[in-house]
Amino acid sequence: MSEVTIYTKPGCPYCAAAKDDLQRSGTGYTEHNVKADPAALRRMLELNGNQRRVPTIDQGGQVSVGFNGY
């Protein structure tokens, strides 16, 4: 299984739902809080075409922005 990185910010209900979904499916992930980590914000913007939208999810090089369920 490919590694999953999720870029989030506190209080984001879509971020919480995405993390819950990953946990339910048993998928491990690394979380980066873009509010607290400027380097993570820069990396997220590089990945998603400069969109300031969370969650941004990078799953083995496939990047999705937002969460509507899998």
DAPEMO-V539554 format. One record per residue. N is the residue number from 0. SS is DSSP state (a for helix, b for strand, c for the rest). PSI is psi in radians with two decimals (NA if undefined). D_FIRST is the distance of its C-alpha to the first C-alpha in whole Angstrom. Layout:
n = (N:N)
ss = (SS:SS)
psi = (PSI:PSI)
d_first = (D_FIRST:D_FIRST)
This chain:
n = (0:1:2:3:4:5:6:7:8:9:10:11:12:13:14:15:16:17:18:19:20:21:22:23:24:25:26:27:28:29:30:31:32:33:34:35:36:37:38:39:40:41:42:43:44:45:46:47:48:49:50:51:52:53:54:55:56:57:58:59:60:61:62:63:64:65:66:67:68:69)
ss = (c:c:c:b:b:b:b:b:c:c:c:c:a:a:a:a:a:a:a:a:a:a:a:a:c:c:c:c:b:b:b:b:b:c:c:c:c:a:a:a:a:a:a:a:a:a:a:c:c:c:c:c:c:c:c:b:b:b:b:c:c:b:b:b:b:c:c:c:c:c)
psi = (2.49:2.71:2.47:2.29:2.29:2.26:2.17:3.05:2.67:2.47:0.04:1.97:-0.53:-0.63:-0.80:-0.75:-0.71:-0.76:-0.72:-0.75:-0.77:-0.74:-0.76:-0.62:-0.05:0.33:2.14:2.62:2.79:2.27:2.42:2.17:1.92:-0.28:-0.59:-0.26:1.72:-0.58:-0.66:-0.68:-0.80:-0.76:-0.73:-0.77:-0.63:-0.71:-0.66:0.31:0.66:0.52:2.22:1.02:2.36:2.72:2.54:2.20:2.18:1.94:1.66:0.61:-0.21:2.07:2.30:2.63:2.25:3.06:2.18:0.24:2.69:NA)
d_first = (0:4:7:9:13:15:19:22:25:27:29:26:26:23:21:22:21:17:17:18:16:13:14:15:12:11:8:9:11:14:17:20:23:25:28:28:27:28:26:23:25:26:22:21:25:23:20:22:25:27:27:27:25:23:20:19:15:13:9:9:12:13:15:17:20:21:20:21:19:16)
